[in-house]
Amino acid sequence: MEMQPGQMAYDRASTVFSPDGRLFQVEYALQAIQMGGTAVAVTYDTGIVFVAFRNLPVSSLAEAGSIEKSFAIDAGLGCVTAGLIADSRVLVEFLRVEAQRHRITYGESAPYSLLSHALGTLLQQYTQFGGTRPFAVSLLLGGFHGSTPGLVELDPSGATIGWRAYAIGRNRRAVADFLEEKIPDHLNEDSAFKLAVQAVAEGSPTPFAPEALDVATLEPETELRRLPAAEVARRVQGLPFIGTPDRKASRS
């Protein structure tokens, strides 16, 4: 991010606006998210696919599967995150508690739109009071209205926007443009999976192994299902944009 004249006088706290109406701490949080891996969510006719890139541990002693980017919230509710993993766990825990509070009170699964507004309010509060910093996390929350899947994007400012498919994290604008260009009117689970994986590959500057993908699917009234590494490797086998140095050339 380029330093603007006079910026240093206004970037010390998230509660101080610059003369042109910007909150620099929020912009810094968005910049931190851009340093993380790309995460994508795509809705299909009966569900949602979440795919996120995760940096594999350098040490052979580490377990790649312990790095989670997709999270179950409740039956028919799940999310994928990009940014600081520690921050994302706090927000996921908030969503889980809110979902259980709604279930205990009303005897039903919480609407994903209601949860997104509650989380958006929390995120916004961390831009409004001194002594705090914005969460360096963007999040795609998925759920269902009846049997119709839906997505809501939340960023550190607390803004909430609904999407059919969207990307967060590294190169999100280019990946979102790719999704907008490629997504058809109707998708099944397999075509949504391939589109989401291809979109994540579009956001990666280099090829990567299938183990770098955190993939999960969500169906109505069921828990989020994270695909085992072996299943992900099998399903991406033969795709030209995974693990191939000339993947971009091979797609053209």
C-alpha positions as CSV (number, residue, x, y, z in Angstrom):
1,M,0.0,0.0,0.0
2,E,1.4,3.4,-1.0
3,M,1.9,5.9,1.8
4,Q,-0.1,9.1,1.0
5,P,0.9,12.6,2.2
6,G,-0.2,13.2,5.7
7,Q,-1.3,9.5,6.2
8,M,0.9,9.0,9.2
9,A,-1.2,11.5,11.2
10,Y,-4.3,9.3,10.7
11,D,-3.2,5.7,10.8
12,R,-2.5,5.3,14.5
13,A,-6.0,4.3,15.5
14,S,-9.0,2.7,13.8
15,T,-11.3,5.4,15.2
16,V,-9.7,8.3,13.4
17,F,-10.9,9.3,9.9
18,S,-8.4,10.8,7.4
19,P,-9.5,14.1,5.8
20,D,-10.7,12.1,2.7
21,G,-12.9,9.8,4.9
22,R,-10.7,6.7,5.1
23,L,-9.9,4.4,8.0
24,F,-6.4,3.3,7.4
25,Q,-6.4,0.6,10.0
26,V,-9.2,-1.1,8.2
27,E,-7.3,-0.8,4.9
28,Y,-4.3,-2.3,6.5
29,A,-6.4,-5.3,7.7
30,L,-7.6,-5.7,4.1
31,Q,-4.0,-5.6,2.9
32,A,-3.0,-8.3,5.5
33,I,-5.8,-10.5,4.1
34,Q,-4.4,-10.1,0.6
35,M,-1.2,-11.7,1.9
36,G,-3.0,-14.9,2.7
37,G,-4.2,-17.7,0.3
38,T,-7.2,-17.5,-2.0
39,A,-10.5,-18.9,-0.8
40,V,-13.5,-19.4,-3.0
41,A,-17.1,-20.4,-2.4
42,V,-19.5,-21.5,-5.2
43,T,-23.2,-22.2,-4.9
44,Y,-24.7,-25.0,-7.0
45,D,-28.3,-26.2,-7.4
46,T,-28.5,-28.0,-4.1
47,G,-25.5,-26.9,-2.0
48,I,-22.2,-25.0,-1.7
49,V,-18.6,-25.8,-2.4
50,F,-15.8,-24.1,-0.3
51,V,-12.2,-24.3,-1.6
52,A,-9.2,-22.6,0.0
53,F,-5.5,-22.6,-0.6
54,R,-3.4,-23.2,2.4
55,N,0.4,-22.9,2.7
56,L,1.8,-26.4,3.3
57,P,4.1,-26.7,6.3
58,V,7.8,-26.6,5.4
59,S,8.6,-29.3,8.0
60,S,7.8,-32.9,7.2
61,L,6.9,-33.4,10.9
62,A,3.8,-31.1,10.5
63,E,0.4,-32.3,9.6
64,A,-1.0,-30.4,6.6
65,G,-4.6,-31.3,7.6
66,S,-4.3,-29.4,10.8
67,I,-4.3,-26.1,8.9
68,E,-8.1,-25.4,8.5
69,K,-9.7,-22.7,6.3
70,S,-13.2,-24.2,6.2
71,F,-15.3,-24.5,9.3
72,A,-18.7,-26.1,10.3
73,I,-21.0,-23.7,12.1
74,D,-24.2,-25.7,12.5
75,A,-26.4,-28.0,10.4
76,G,-26.7,-26.3,7.0
77,L,-24.2,-23.6,8.0
78,G,-20.5,-23.3,7.1
79,C,-17.8,-20.8,6.1
80,V,-14.4,-20.4,4.6
81,T,-11.9,-17.7,5.7
82,A,-8.9,-15.9,4.4
83,G,-6.4,-13.9,6.5
84,L,-5.0,-14.5,10.0
85,I,-6.0,-18.0,11.1
86,A,-6.0,-17.0,14.8
87,D,-8.4,-14.2,14.1
88,S,-10.6,-16.4,12.1
89,R,-11.0,-18.9,14.9
90,V,-12.4,-16.2,17.2
91,L,-15.0,-15.2,14.5
92,V,-15.9,-18.9,13.9
93,E,-16.4,-19.4,17.6
94,F,-18.7,-16.3,17.7
95,L,-20.8,-17.7,14.8
96,R,-21.1,-21.1,16.5
97,V,-22.2,-19.7,19.8
98,E,-24.8,-17.4,18.0
99,A,-26.1,-20.4,16.0
100,Q,-26.5,-22.5,19.1
101,R,-28.2,-19.6,21.0
102,H,-30.7,-19.3,18.2
103,R,-31.3,-23.1,18.1
104,I,-31.9,-23.2,21.9
105,T,-34.2,-20.2,21.8
106,Y,-36.3,-21.0,18.6
107,G,-35.7,-24.7,18.1
108,E,-34.4,-24.2,14.6
109,S,-31.2,-23.6,12.7
110,A,-30.2,-20.0,12.5
111,P,-30.7,-18.2,9.2
112,Y,-27.3,-17.5,7.6
113,S,-28.4,-13.9,6.9
114,L,-29.1,-13.3,10.6
115,L,-25.7,-14.7,11.6
116,S,-24.0,-12.5,9.0
117,H,-25.6,-9.4,10.3
118,A,-24.6,-10.3,13.9
119,L,-21.0,-11.0,12.8
120,G,-21.0,-7.8,10.7
121,T,-22.0,-5.8,13.8
122,L,-19.1,-7.4,15.8
123,L,-16.6,-6.6,13.1
124,Q,-17.8,-3.0,12.8
125,Q,-17.5,-2.5,16.6
126,Y,-13.8,-3.3,16.3
127,T,-13.4,-0.3,14.0
128,Q,-15.3,2.1,16.2
129,F,-13.8,1.9,19.7
130,G,-10.3,2.7,20.9
131,G,-7.9,0.1,22.3
132,T,-8.8,-2.5,19.6
133,R,-7.8,-3.4,16.1
134,P,-9.9,-4.7,13.2
135,F,-9.9,-8.4,12.6
136,A,-7.6,-9.3,9.7
137,V,-10.0,-11.8,8.3
138,S,-12.5,-11.9,5.4
139,L,-15.1,-14.6,5.5
140,L,-17.6,-16.3,3.2
141,L,-20.6,-17.6,5.2
142,G,-22.8,-20.1,3.5
143,G,-26.3,-21.4,4.4
144,F,-29.8,-22.1,3.0
145,H,-33.1,-20.3,2.7
146,G,-35.3,-23.4,2.5
147,S,-33.4,-25.5,0.0
148,T,-31.8,-22.5,-1.8
149,P,-28.1,-22.0,-1.1
150,G,-26.7,-18.6,-0.4
151,L,-23.4,-16.8,0.4
152,V,-22.6,-13.7,2.4
153,E,-19.1,-12.1,2.3
154,L,-17.9,-10.2,5.4
155,D,-14.7,-8.1,5.6
156,P,-13.0,-6.2,8.5
157,S,-15.2,-3.2,8.0
158,G,-18.3,-5.2,8.9
159,A,-19.8,-4.8,5.4
160,T,-22.0,-7.7,4.3
161,I,-22.7,-8.6,0.7
162,G,-24.6,-11.6,-0.8
163,W,-23.1,-13.6,-3.7
164,R,-23.8,-16.6,-5.9
165,A,-20.0,-17.2,-5.9
166,Y,-17.1,-15.1,-4.7
167,A,-13.4,-15.1,-3.7
168,I,-11.5,-13.6,-0.8
169,G,-7.8,-13.4,-0.1
170,R,-4.9,-13.2,-2.6
171,N,-5.9,-11.8,-6.0
172,R,-9.5,-11.8,-5.1
173,R,-10.5,-9.3,-7.7
174,A,-9.0,-11.3,-10.6
175,V,-10.5,-14.5,-9.2
176,A,-13.9,-12.9,-8.8
177,D,-13.7,-11.7,-12.4
178,F,-12.9,-15.2,-13.5
179,L,-15.9,-16.6,-11.6
180,E,-18.2,-14.0,-13.1
181,E,-17.0,-14.9,-16.5
182,K,-17.2,-18.7,-16.1
183,I,-20.1,-19.4,-13.9
184,P,-23.2,-20.8,-15.7
185,D,-26.8,-20.5,-14.6
186,H,-26.9,-24.0,-13.1
187,L,-24.3,-26.2,-11.6
188,N,-24.1,-29.6,-10.0
189,E,-21.7,-30.5,-7.2
190,D,-19.0,-31.8,-9.5
191,S,-19.0,-28.8,-11.9
192,A,-19.1,-26.4,-8.9
193,F,-16.1,-28.2,-7.4
194,K,-14.1,-28.0,-10.6
195,L,-15.0,-24.3,-11.1
196,A,-14.0,-23.5,-7.5
197,V,-10.6,-25.3,-7.8
198,Q,-9.9,-23.7,-11.1
199,A,-10.7,-20.3,-9.6
200,V,-8.3,-20.9,-6.7
201,A,-5.6,-21.9,-9.2
202,E,-6.3,-18.7,-11.1
203,G,-5.3,-16.8,-7.9
204,S,-2.1,-18.6,-7.3
205,P,1.1,-17.3,-8.9
206,T,2.6,-20.8,-9.0
207,P,1.3,-24.4,-9.4
208,F,0.6,-26.3,-6.2
209,A,0.0,-29.8,-5.0
210,P,-3.6,-31.1,-4.3
211,E,-2.6,-31.3,-0.6
212,A,-2.6,-27.5,-0.5
213,L,-6.4,-27.4,-1.0
214,D,-8.9,-27.3,1.8
215,V,-12.1,-28.4,0.3
216,A,-15.6,-28.7,1.9
217,T,-19.1,-29.2,0.7
218,L,-22.4,-28.1,2.4
219,E,-25.9,-29.5,1.9
220,P,-29.2,-28.4,3.6
221,E,-29.7,-29.7,7.2
222,T,-26.3,-31.5,7.2
223,E,-22.9,-30.7,8.8
224,L,-20.2,-29.3,6.6
225,R,-18.2,-32.1,5.1
226,R,-14.5,-31.6,4.6
227,L,-13.1,-33.8,1.8
228,P,-10.2,-36.0,2.8
229,A,-6.9,-35.3,1.1
230,A,-7.0,-38.6,-0.9
231,E,-10.5,-37.7,-2.3
232,V,-9.3,-34.2,-3.3
233,A,-6.3,-35.6,-5.0
234,R,-8.4,-38.1,-6.9
235,R,-10.9,-35.6,-8.0
236,V,-8.3,-33.0,-9.3
237,Q,-6.3,-35.7,-11.1
238,G,-5.8,-34.8,-14.7
239,L,-6.8,-31.2,-14.2
240,P,-4.2,-29.2,-16.2
241,F,-4.0,-26.3,-13.7
242,I,-2.9,-28.3,-10.6
243,G,0.7,-29.1,-9.9
244,T,1.8,-28.5,-13.5
245,P,4.5,-25.8,-14.2
246,D,3.0,-24.9,-17.5
247,R,-0.6,-25.0,-16.3
248,K,-1.5,-21.5,-17.6
249,A,0.0,-22.2,-21.0
250,S,-1.9,-25.5,-21.1
251,R,-5.2,-23.8,-20.5
252,S,-4.8,-21.3,-23.4
